[in-house]
Amino acid sequence: MMDRLIRDEDGITSVGMAIALFITLALIFSGAQMHKVQSAAAEIQEVADACALAADNEVAGFMAVANTCDAACLTFTLTAAVLYGVGLVAACVPPAHAVSVKLMDAASKTVKLRGQFYERACEGLNAAQRLMPFLAACNAHKAAKANDQGAMQADHMAAAVLVPADFTPLGEPQDDGLDDLSSQIDSEADGIRQKAQEAEEAAKAANAAKERGFMEDCGGAPAYCMMERAGHLASLPAADNPDYESVDAWSFSVALERAKAYYAKRLANWTLEGSSVEEKADSVIRKRFYQYAVDELASAYVIDGDAGFSADIPHFFRNMTELKATPLYTESAYPITSNGGKRRMHAWSGCPRASGAIGEGSVAQLEADSSSFEKCPSCQFRPSSVGSVAAASTNISNGFESHYEAMRQACEEYAEARALADPLANEVKAHVQPLLDALGTLLGNAGSLRIHAEPPGRYGALAMVVNTAASPSDTGFVNAFTGPAFDLGVRVAVSAATDVEDETESAGALATQAVSSITGGLGGIGAGISGAAGIWMSVLRAYEDGQAALERSIEEGLGSFSQNSSSGLGKWAAKVLSQIVEAAGLEPADTACTKPVVLNTTHVASSSDDAVCVRFMSAKDSALAASSPDTSLAGSVLAAMGVGSGSSEGATGSGSLNVAEIELPFGGSGSISWAIPKAQDVEGVIGSGLAALGGLASSIMGDRSWA
């Protein structure tokens, strides 16, 4: 019969089919039941992972707050430095002295508020760090209880510890030199402004003289000026007769070179002119004047450089009195003839009555012994013939010498004004340069007064979850194909999490946004203070963008007022400040956002020599070595994690911890807070959860295994 049931070549019998179906269904339901039981047992690990992530999430949240405080602290430092730097530039520009006072006042207040903020922030962050282990345990337990609702009855309880449990207290005294530098700048600011004002007045006089010289040389074109006259009277080519549109590009050396080229060209192009002997005599005397001018200008110079200004541009005589101070007065260059005991002095050898000359004489001789000389009837030579040769062209606007002399006088006035202005400007530079250099050093060491937190859990978090619910194995799955239900016993699992960088989001951006939101409502403030607020907002980006943002803040802070200085001190100070900031090399803060991820507990527990970690590793090693881990090992792990310990001191009823207050010198204030569980929620968790879990080790007995 059985043989036919199994080996029936005529086909499958109804009985065989029924048995096959029954066996198949039994296997299906048994497999499903086994999967259900295994899934229920494995669920505890997923809950443990969630609890570890929840515990470690407190570390990520704390670091976001710490980064925000660090951003604010760095911004205070950089803002004070930039405000002082721009304020020093403004101190060099008298029209901007009012702005300088406001900027430096804001800088001084910023220094004081920085110290207050640093102390408050460190105090608040230390309070938060003391609270973190408790909050991590609280978060883990709440995450465990949130997973009680499932396909099978569950009663999860969790314990969590941060690794390491200790932290480095913040707030150790750090001196970056800003306080001392602030006092020094404040004490010297008034003196700098006073000297800058004196230098500015002297520089204005110098610039006014230079402007006059420019107008006489070429600025007055196409009206009469040296350039126009040189082109008209001597046909001086453009290469030797340049035109300048701006006094800023012009210098007195341009006028000097033009004069040299003009007289050299007049001498080279000279030809005897005039129809009468007297007119020809005047032409010859003008040639002698051109030669004299060329000789005098050969040694003339204009030096304008870092060492100062000096010039020697000769004055050309225009009357007999001035002629006496020149070589032309004493040189023997005029033929002397004798006629019946009377001597005559002639303008040149070409005079018709100069033939048979017995010698040559000078204007000085002719004037001193005038009674022994009679005037030549032809050339009419007399001392004034030479003395007044340049008088007409000097005294009328269409003469080259008129504009040359006005330019020369302007050069003398310019030199006198520069002699006053340059020492004053150098004195200002001598005071400002060291202060700017000190600011550069401060910017280069901007990391001295910073908040670098090393909180509990910086290596990660360990979590252990226990499900104490005794759930029948056939819960929600009663069927006739599996055996009677048995209770699933206590399930235990451990997990760990740590923070890793999230490159998709910048903590620097979050920090700067948080701080900038405090000042977002600034408005209706004064011009000088508005500039200070703008500098704060620009510098704030330096936390995220580094050097580029710092340089932009300087550029925006300086604006255009640094150019509004006759002495040039503003332009000099702005350039020095920009170079110092450029050399600072401020790097962006390394503040990538972090997020918790699950990893093997060994990686976290072995990263610290905390007693908790050592005991945890010992308990875990024992559990892994046992062929059938029992609940006494679970109790060892719970004991190692210090279940039931911790304090809720610091928890508030509002659900947030006020870490620090930010107050700005130009208006605006706010606070940096850290979201934490409300006090009533914390106490409830501690009372009902951790206490129960703490007694679990003594209540679980027997040989039941744990996951």
FILUM-890840 format. One record per residue (C-alpha): x, y, z. Coordinates in steps of 0.5 Angstrom, whole numbers, plus 500, padded with zeros to 3 digits. Layout:
BEGIN
XYZ ...
//
This chain:
BEGIN
500500500 506505502 509503496 504505492 503511495 510513494 511509487 505510483 506510476 499511474 499518477 499522484 493520489 489524493 492522499 499524497 497530495 494532501 500530505 504534501 500540502 500539509 507538510 508545505 504549509 507546516 514548513 511555511 508557517 514554521 519558517 514564518 514563525 521562526 522569522 518573526 521570532 528572529 526579527 523580534 529578537 533582532 529588533 533590539 539591536 535596531 533600537 540600541 542603534 537608535 539610542 546610540 544615535 540619540 545620545 551622540 546627537 547631543 554632542 553634535 548639537 553642543 558643537 553647533 552651539 560652541 561653534 556659534 560662540 567661537 564665531 562670535 568671539 573671533 568676530 569680536 576680535 577681528 572687528 575690534 582690530 579692523 575698527 581700530 585699523 580703519 579708525 587709524 586711517 581716518 585719524 590721518 584724514 582730518 575731514 574724517 576725524 569725527 568718523 575716526 572718533 566713532 570708529 575707535 570708540 566702537 572698537 574700544 567698546 568691542 574689546 570690552 564686550 569681547 571679554 565679557 562675552 568670552 567669560 559668559 560663553 565659557 561659563 554657559 558652555 561649561 554648564 552645558 558640558 556638565 549637563 551633557 552626559 545626563 542629557 545623552 542618557 535621557 535622549 537614549 532612554 526616550 528613544 528606547 521608549 519610543 520604540 515600545 509600540 511594535 508587532 510584539 509587546 516591548 518594554 525597552 529601557 536604555 542606558 548611554 554614556 559619552 566617551 569620554 565622560 570628562 571634558 576640558 573646561 573652557 575659560 582659561 585666561 588667554 591674552 592675545 594682546 588686544 587689551 593692551 593694544 586697545 589702551 595704547 591706541 586710545 591714548 595716542 589717537 588724539 595726538 595722531 589726529 592733532 599732528 595729522 591736522 597740522 600736516 594737512 594744513 601744511 600740505 594744503 598750502 603745498 598743494 595750492 602752490 603746486 597747483 599754481 605752478 601747474 597752471 603757469 607751466 601747462 595747466 592754463 593751456 590754451 591760454 598763455 603759459 609756459 607750454 603755450 609760449 614755448 610752442 609759439 615762440 620757439 616751436 618746441 616739439 611736443 616731445 620737449 613740450 608735454 601737456 599734462 591734464 592733471 596736477 596729480 601727474 605733474 611735477 615741477 621737474 616737468 616745468 624745469 625740463 621744459 625751460 631747459 628745452 626752451 632756452 636751448 632751442 631759442 639759443 640754437 635758433 637765434 639769428 640777428 634781427 632788426 633793421 637798425 643798429 640799436 635793434 640789432 644790439 638788442 637782438 645780440 643782448 637777448 642771445 647773451 641772455 639765452 646763453 646765460 639761461 642755458 648755463 644757469 639751468 644746466 645745474 638746476 634740479 628738482 628732487 621729490 621723493 621719499 626723503 622729501 622735496 628740494 629744488 634749485 630753479 634759478 631766478 632770471 634778473 629783470 632789472 639792474 639791481 638783480 643783474 648785479 648778482 649775476 656773472 653777466 654784470 662782471 664779465 668782460 664781453 663788450 668792445 671798447 673804442 677810444 675817440 678823441 679821449 672819450 671811450 665808448 662801450 658797444 653791445 657787440 663787435 658788429 656795431 659799425 663804430 666798434 671797429 678798432 676796439 682797444 679792449 673789452 669791458 663789463 657792465 660793472 665797469 661801464 656803470 662804475 666809470 660812466 663819466 669816462 664813457 660816452 654812449 655809442 650813437 649807433 648801438 646806444 649801449 648802456 648798463 640798462 641794455 643788459 639789465 632790462 633785457 628780460 624785463 618786458 617778457 617777465 612783466 607781461 603775460 605773453 612773455 615766457 619769462 613771466 610764466 617761468 618766474 611765476 612757476 619758480 616762485 610757486 616752487 619756492 612756496 611749495 618747498 617751504 610748505 613741504 618743509 613744514 608738512 613732511 616732518 609732521 607727516 613723518 611724525 604721524 607715520 612714526 606713531 601710526 606704523 607701529 600701531 598698524 604693525 601690532 594690529 597685523 600681529 594680532 590678526 596673524 594670531 587671531 586664534 589666541 582667544 577662541 573657543 575650542 570645545 572638547 566636550 564629553 562624547 567627543 569620541 562617541 557614545 555607548 548605548 545598551 538597551 534591554 527589552 524586559 517584556 515577556 512576549 508570547 512567540 505567537 503574538 499576532 500569529 496564532 495558527 494550527 501549524 506551529 507548536 504552542 507559544 513560548 515566551 520571548 525572554 529578555 533581549 539585550 543589545 549594545 551599540 555605539 555612535 560617533 560624529 563624522 563630518 557632513 561635507 554637505 553642510 558647513 557649521 561655519 555657515 550655520 554659526 555665522 547665520 546664527 550670529 548675524 541674525 542677532 544684528 539683522 535688525 540694526 537700522 536707524 543708526 548714525 553714519 559712523 556707527 553704521 560703518 562699524 556695524 557694516 564692518 562687524 557684518 563683513 568680518 563675520 564672514 571671515 569665520 567661514 571664508 577666512 582671508 578673502 572676507 577679512 580683506 573685503 571688510 577692510 575695503 568696505 570699511 575704508 570706502 573712499 574717505 582715505 583718498 580725501 587727504 591733501 597730506 597723502 597720509 590717508 592713502 599711505 595708512 590705507 595702503 599699509 593697513 591693506 598690506 598688513 591684512 593681506 599678510 595676516 593669512 587668516 584661514 577659514 575655521 575648520 567647522 564642517 557640520 557633524 552628524 552621528 553614525 553607528 559603528 562597532 562599540 569597540 571603536 568607541 570604547 577603546 578610544 578612551 581609558 575612562 574606567 567606564 570604557 575599560 570595564 565595558 571592554 572587559 565585560 564585552 570581551 567576556 561576553 564574546 568569549 562565552 559560548 552562551 552569554 548569560 544575563 550576569 554579563 549583561 549586568 556587568 555591562 550595565 554596571 560598567 555604564 554607570 546606569 542610574 548615575 548622572 545629574 539633571 542639574 541645569 535642566 530648565 522648564 523652558 526646554 533651552 539653556 541660555 549659553 551666552 548673551 551677545 551685546 554689540 557696541 553699536 546696538 543690537 543684542 541677542 542670546 545663543 541657546 542650546 535646546 535641551 529637554 524640559 525639566 519635567 520630561 527629564 525627571 520623569 525619564 530618570 524616575 521611571 526609566 534609568 532607576 528601573 534599568 539600574 536594578 535590572 542586573 539583580 533581577 535577571 537570573 537564570 541561563 537565558 541568553 541575550 543578544 
//
